[in-house]
Amino acid sequence: MVGEELARRGVDSIVGVDIIEEAKMAAERDHPGLYDDYFVLDLTDIPADTRADLERRRFNCLLTVAALGFGDMPPLAFAEAYNLVEEGGWVAFNIKSRFLSESEESSGFSRLIERMEEEGLLEVLDDRRYRHRISVTGEPLYYVAIAARKRGDVPLEWISSE
């Protein structure tokens, strides 16, 4: 659905990445011809030939569709994808608001995003807290959507192998 919206808004080249084959199959089945390419790929272990292909594309935007911080996409995978975007490119993602707070729920993502901002690698232009959904117990779950510009690559040594 996000790819369709991007295309509707004039984005002329869309490349998808997911770690599971079924995501690619569903994208091709439900949205044939939408993606210029779709990689089934572990972003923490990118084969050299695939990395070269991705680098040649000179991406100007990174958009994550699933919320970050749950272990589905580790901070290293995010950093690798982020580093494939050209400097000045757009970055948009969402994350559970508790993962950005100074609490015991602070995640590797919150530490990474905070450091990226402090070091001037990520310029957050807007962030919005919103109710993502209601939990099965009836409690609202809040997330933060972030729109930013890339101002430099993330040194991968920042990310521990926890």
PESULKA-V607251 format. One record per pair of residues at least 24 apart in sequence whose C-alpha atoms are under 8 Angstrom apart, sorted by the first residue. I is the first residue (numbers start at 1). J is the second residue. If there is no record, write none. Layout:
i=I j=J
i=I j=J
This chain:
i=2 j=65
i=3 j=34
i=3 j=35
i=4 j=31
i=4 j=34
i=7 j=34
i=15 j=39
i=17 j=41
i=18 j=42
i=19 j=43
i=42 j=77
i=43 j=76
i=43 j=77
i=43 j=78
i=43 j=80
i=43 j=81
i=44 j=76
i=44 j=77
i=44 j=80
i=54 j=84
i=55 j=84
i=58 j=84
i=58 j=85
i=58 j=86
i=59 j=84
i=59 j=85
i=59 j=86
i=59 j=89
i=60 j=85
i=60 j=86
i=60 j=87
i=60 j=88
i=60 j=89
i=60 j=90
i=61 j=85
i=61 j=89
i=61 j=90
i=61 j=91
i=61 j=92
i=62 j=89
i=62 j=90
i=62 j=91
i=62 j=92
i=63 j=91
i=63 j=92
i=63 j=93
i=64 j=92
i=64 j=93
i=64 j=94
i=65 j=93
i=65 j=94
i=66 j=94
i=67 j=93
i=67 j=94
i=67 j=95
i=67 j=96
i=68 j=93
i=68 j=94
i=68 j=95
i=68 j=96
i=68 j=109
i=69 j=95
i=69 j=96
i=69 j=99
i=69 j=107
i=69 j=108
i=69 j=109
i=74 j=108
i=74 j=109
i=75 j=108
i=75 j=109
i=75 j=112
i=75 j=159
i=76 j=156
i=76 j=159
i=79 j=154
i=79 j=156
i=80 j=156
i=82 j=150
i=82 j=153
i=82 j=154
i=83 j=152
i=83 j=153
i=83 j=154
i=85 j=150
i=86 j=150
i=87 j=149
i=87 j=150
i=87 j=151
i=87 j=152
i=87 j=153
i=88 j=149
i=88 j=150
i=88 j=151
i=89 j=149
i=89 j=150
i=90 j=147
i=90 j=148
i=90 j=149
i=90 j=150
i=91 j=146
i=91 j=147
i=91 j=148
i=91 j=149
i=91 j=150
i=92 j=145
i=92 j=146
i=92 j=147
i=92 j=148
i=93 j=145
i=93 j=146
i=93 j=147
i=94 j=143
i=94 j=144
i=94 j=145
i=94 j=146
i=95 j=143
i=95 j=144
i=95 j=145
i=96 j=141
i=96 j=142
i=96 j=143
i=96 j=144
i=97 j=129
i=97 j=142
i=97 j=143
i=97 j=144
i=98 j=142
i=98 j=143
i=112 j=158
i=112 j=159
i=116 j=154
i=120 j=151
i=120 j=152
i=121 j=150
i=121 j=151
i=121 j=152
i=121 j=153
i=121 j=154
i=122 j=148
i=122 j=149
i=122 j=150
i=122 j=151
i=122 j=152
i=123 j=148
i=123 j=149
i=123 j=150
i=123 j=151
i=124 j=148
i=124 j=149
i=125 j=149
